[in-house]
């Protein structure tokens, strides 16, 4: 059968191979935001990291799975232009171009033609049609996903059913959306105030990783003199996550029950492999 990319329901994208009885439908959740607010009324351009989205997406499609793209509001997401660098693709220019070409073919970032749907439509259609969820990084999830009530309901449902939940780099900060009041939790972190007692959290006690504080410090020059309001590592630890990390920019994946987390851009392929292993019949 000729390999094709065909639409299914409500903006989903079908895998490159023929759909078989054991094919899964993976929901990929991205941020609507293209800027991250920093301290002192500053901000900087961001979005999703190209390799963190496209390396797992390509593996999923090549394996014949269905991928559906969603954001909280259903807007076309933005690629972080700084991520269009071969160093994130193993310094392989050919590999980078292949993944960027697929990104263009899927039209994910196209304002006019993006297949992305809103999380409201995902909820209306029913979570049961999805077998797993994947959330890539880039700084954008820190602007909206961590406080998204619709995402919190989705992740809570997946947690209750033990469905694979994979996130990488800054993506794991989105797990905070499952808190009863995520804004109330992050506000002290933003202001530097002393944090109170950690709230009840469905992922408390889970082993996990996320981009480390050391990596955030090393990457500060990209903020052009700005400073993040808080770091994902600190937030997840304060919420009750059991954190671990590898050396800066070395791949690390932590798996605990349904949760699959990757530390940094170099971890995206390994996160994808862990997710694919979970999707095997």
Steps between C-alpha positions, in 0.01 A plus 500: 500500500630845420606692809266793556408755761122517518270693733280312740260656750525864596848576375674177591785378282523139393825307511724448201430127498171324461297498819484152648296351776774580752562860396468755779368856497747730676399850604783753470434811708682823421487855632308783337766746612794646309646711783599427859451769763812551711570699814503882490236525226732345245425216256661310218395316186455128540275211395556125470841350428505346152679179593294449817183499291611344176731217607222329700232592245702351213559179697131472583393557141764264362366233737151546354342677795254787473605838636256775595632848576333729752561822692283653774338747258555315173745758363785406269805462725831674441838336451783651702730621224807436714416129492547480124859399550664172407653467848157392622494227235831336589687757289348328197390756243319240290302378800404855592380573149293179491324589823445863400362384165248280684409792724431708189303217337275462803441879499492505880615861520286624210251760619273420205537122475616364835333171601517605866175483701409643837503304824131583527437300182716218632289491816171518309601211275604295803836406646431131434599536136861574604748238618784728611599864529830668417606854594825642357696786646635832404427772755142556377331245734610718791279779370170314473502119532591494869180696583266348238184359661405298189846344494473426870176310443654306212812403693293404804291268282812342352647460849188328627505256207875446503542620140855581388579865571829616344661842535846642430722796600268785614196287411473330842410834659157440342439235767430789740175561313349211697526695827172633636633857477822506298517881490487515880783248512729679253436855624742473795759351266462798267538758775772321690278474809539209736302207369230357722404138546499307174143437377354159428632394160427186304868466404638553852754227571558424131857474375547758224739728319481835321757749376730552797573820689863464392395483134274802543795690646723393211234612250444844657673686213212407271272711722693811393560616855157399627420263783234231519235542767577151628648177371310180418728288719429710808126506429467124452706429809291740708185329373625161618685349206811290570752659265817365343722618216803412292792728417409810304362426153543124534195289418303371796155340517313409816207257490265462797166329452321678210740796506791531255713812540811617317748755632601706197499518119746211479242279675223531239591188301526287813166627627350405164648150523353451847161619378512271197583205725187575704288509185596151387217244532 
